[in-house]
Amino acid sequence: MIKVTRISGEEIYLNVLQIESMETIPETKIKMMNGYYVLVKEPADSVLGQIREFMHSCVIFED
């Protein structure tokens, strides 16, 4: 899960496996698999960085 901040200031945790898409409108709009949208303060690059960190913590990458 990743932590993001809604436009209202509320911090929430999202399941990265349920994220369908993201767009910048200028805030970041995250579309979930159930069709629900979440508008967050973090830029899309920051959210993508959190997703990468989460995925790397779940999977062992060997050289």
TORDRENNU-174025 format. One record per atom (N, C-alpha, C): residue number from 1; y, x, z. Coordinates in nm, 3 decimals, m for minus. Layout:
<pts>
- resi; py; px; pz
- NUM; Y; X; Z
...
</pts>
This chain:
<pts>
- resi; py; px; pz
- 1; m0.118; 0.085; 0.000
- 1; 0.000; 0.000; 0.000
- 1; 0.124; 0.089; 0.000
- 2; 0.230; 0.035; m0.055
- 2; 0.357; 0.106; m0.055
- 2; 0.462; 0.021; 0.014
- 3; 0.562; 0.088; 0.073
- 3; 0.669; 0.017; 0.142
- 3; 0.791; 0.012; 0.051
- 4; 0.844; m0.108; 0.032
- 4; 0.965; m0.129; m0.047
- 4; 1.061; m0.217; 0.032
- 5; 1.187; m0.218; m0.011
- 5; 1.289; m0.296; 0.057
- 5; 1.343; m0.403; m0.037
- 6; 1.330; m0.529; 0.004
- 6; 1.385; m0.639; m0.075
- 6; 1.537; m0.627; m0.080
- 7; 1.598; m0.696; m0.173
- 7; 1.743; m0.697; m0.187
- 7; 1.808; m0.744; m0.056
- 8; 1.742; m0.833; 0.016
- 8; 1.795; m0.886; 0.143
- 8; 1.788; m0.785; 0.257
- 9; 1.718; m0.672; 0.235
- 9; 1.704; m0.570; 0.339
- 9; 1.571; m0.574; 0.411
- 10; 1.490; m0.675; 0.386
- 10; 1.359; m0.688; 0.450
- 10; 1.261; m0.586; 0.391
- 11; 1.194; m0.510; 0.477
- 11; 1.093; m0.415; 0.431
- 11; 0.958; m0.485; 0.421
- 12; 0.891; m0.465; 0.310
- 12; 0.759; m0.524; 0.290
- 12; 0.665; m0.419; 0.233
- 13; 0.536; m0.444; 0.245
- 13; 0.434; m0.356; 0.190
- 13; 0.364; m0.429; 0.076
- 14; 0.349; m0.359; m0.036
- 14; 0.283; m0.417; m0.153
- 14; 0.153; m0.345; m0.181
- 15; 0.053; m0.421; m0.221
- 15; m0.074; m0.366; m0.264
- 15; m0.056; m0.314; m0.406
- 16; m0.067; m0.183; m0.425
- 16; m0.043; m0.125; m0.558
- 16; m0.144; m0.173; m0.661
- 17; m0.261; m0.215; m0.619
- 17; m0.362; m0.262; m0.713
- 17; m0.330; m0.402; m0.765
- 18; m0.231; m0.467; m0.706
- 18; m0.192; m0.602; m0.748
- 18; m0.061; m0.603; m0.829
- 19; m0.004; m0.483; m0.855
- 19; 0.119; m0.476; m0.934
- 19; 0.083; m0.482; m1.081
- 20; 0.145; m0.574; m1.153
- 20; 0.119; m0.590; m1.296
- 20; 0.218; m0.510; m1.380
- 21; 0.348; m0.520; m1.345
- 21; 0.450; m0.449; m1.424
- 21; 0.576; m0.434; m1.340
- 22; 0.668; m0.348; m1.391
- 22; 0.797; m0.326; m1.328
- 22; 0.903; m0.316; m1.436
- 23; 1.024; m0.360; m1.402
- 23; 1.136; m0.340; m1.493
- 23; 1.263; m0.323; m1.410
- 24; 1.363; m0.261; m1.471
- 24; 1.493; m0.239; m1.406
- 24; 1.594; m0.333; m1.469
- 25; 1.663; m0.415; m1.383
- 25; 1.751; m0.521; m1.439
- 25; 1.890; m0.535; m1.375
- 26; 1.961; m0.460; m1.304
- 26; 1.954; m0.319; m1.267
- 26; 1.870; m0.292; m1.143
- 27; 1.845; m0.390; m1.055
- 27; 1.752; m0.365; m0.946
- 27; 1.610; m0.359; m1.003
- 28; 1.515; m0.317; m0.923
- 28; 1.378; m0.307; m0.971
- 28; 1.307; m0.441; m0.948
- 29; 1.251; m0.494; m1.055
- 29; 1.178; m0.622; m1.050
- 29; 1.030; m0.588; m1.066
- 30; 0.951; m0.619; m0.963
- 30; 0.808; m0.592; m0.965
- 30; 0.734; m0.724; m0.983
- 31; 0.652; m0.731; m1.087
- 31; 0.572; m0.851; m1.111
- 31; 0.431; m0.825; m1.058
- 32; 0.384; m0.916; m0.973
- 32; 0.251; m0.906; m0.915
- 32; 0.151; m0.980; m1.003
- 33; 0.023; m0.952; m0.983
- 33; m0.083; m1.012; m1.063
- 33; m0.086; m1.165; m1.052
- 34; m0.038; m1.220; m0.941
- 34; m0.038; m1.366; m0.924
- 34; 0.084; m1.432; m0.988
- 35; 0.170; m1.352; m1.057
- 35; 0.287; m1.405; m1.123
- 35; 0.413; m1.402; m1.038
- 36; 0.399; m1.369; m0.911
- 36; 0.512; m1.362; m0.818
- 36; 0.595; m1.237; m0.847
- 37; 0.728; m1.247; m0.840
- 37; 0.818; m1.135; m0.861
- 37; 0.880; m1.092; m0.729
- 38; 0.901; m0.961; m0.714
- 38; 0.969; m0.907; m0.597
- 38; 1.085; m0.821; m0.647
- 39; 1.207; m0.850; m0.602
- 39; 1.323; m0.768; m0.635
- 39; 1.345; m0.670; m0.521
- 40; 1.349; m0.540; m0.554
- 40; 1.361; m0.437; m0.450
- 40; 1.478; m0.345; m0.479
- 41; 1.526; m0.281; m0.371
- 41; 1.640; m0.189; m0.381
- 41; 1.601; m0.054; m0.441
- 42; 1.477; m0.009; m0.419
- 42; 1.435; 0.123; m0.466
- 42; 1.434; 0.128; m0.618
- 43; 1.476; 0.241; m0.675
- 43; 1.466; 0.256; m0.821
- 43; 1.320; 0.262; m0.865
- 44; 1.294; 0.226; m0.989
- 44; 1.156; 0.224; m1.041
- 44; 1.089; 0.360; m1.027
- 45; 1.163; 0.469; m1.048
- 45; 1.105; 0.603; m1.034
- 45; 1.054; 0.629; m0.893
- 46; 1.127; 0.579; m0.794
- 46; 1.085; 0.595; m0.655
- 46; 0.957; 0.516; m0.627
- 47; 0.950; 0.395; m0.679
- 47; 0.830; 0.312; m0.661
- 47; 0.710; 0.379; m0.730
- 48; 0.732; 0.430; m0.851
- 48; 0.624; 0.500; m0.922
- 48; 0.577; 0.623; m0.844
- 49; 0.671; 0.694; m0.783
- 49; 0.634; 0.810; m0.701
- 49; 0.547; 0.769; m0.583
- 50; 0.582; 0.658; m0.519
- 50; 0.500; 0.609; m0.407
- 50; 0.360; 0.569; m0.455
- 51; 0.354; 0.508; m0.573
- 51; 0.224; 0.468; m0.629
- 51; 0.139; 0.591; m0.656
- 52; 0.200; 0.695; m0.716
- 52; 0.127; 0.820; m0.742
- 52; 0.075; 0.881; m0.614
- 53; 0.160; 0.889; m0.511
- 53; 0.119; 0.944; m0.381
- 53; 0.002; 0.865; m0.323
- 54; 0.011; 0.732; m0.331
- 54; m0.097; 0.648; m0.279
- 54; m0.228; 0.675; m0.353
- 55; m0.219; 0.678; m0.486
- 55; m0.341; 0.700; m0.566
- 55; m0.401; 0.838; m0.539
- 56; m0.317; 0.939; m0.525
- 56; m0.367; 1.073; m0.494
- 56; m0.430; 1.080; m0.356
- 57; m0.386; 0.996; m0.263
- 57; m0.446; 0.995; m0.129
- 57; m0.581; 0.925; m0.129
- 58; m0.608; 0.845; m0.233
- 58; m0.734; 0.770; m0.240
- 58; m0.842; 0.840; m0.324
- 59; m0.800; 0.930; m0.412
- 59; m0.893; 0.991; m0.506
- 59; m0.889; 1.142; m0.489
- 60; m1.005; 1.206; m0.493
- 60; m1.012; 1.351; m0.485
- 60; m1.012; 1.407; m0.626
- 61; m0.911; 1.488; m0.655
- 61; m0.901; 1.551; m0.785
- 61; m0.949; 1.695; m0.774
- 62; m1.049; 1.730; m0.855
- 62; m1.103; 1.867; m0.851
- 62; m1.050; 1.943; m0.971
- 63; m1.033; 2.073; m0.953
- 63; m0.986; 2.159; m1.063
- 63; m1.091; 2.176; m1.169
</pts>
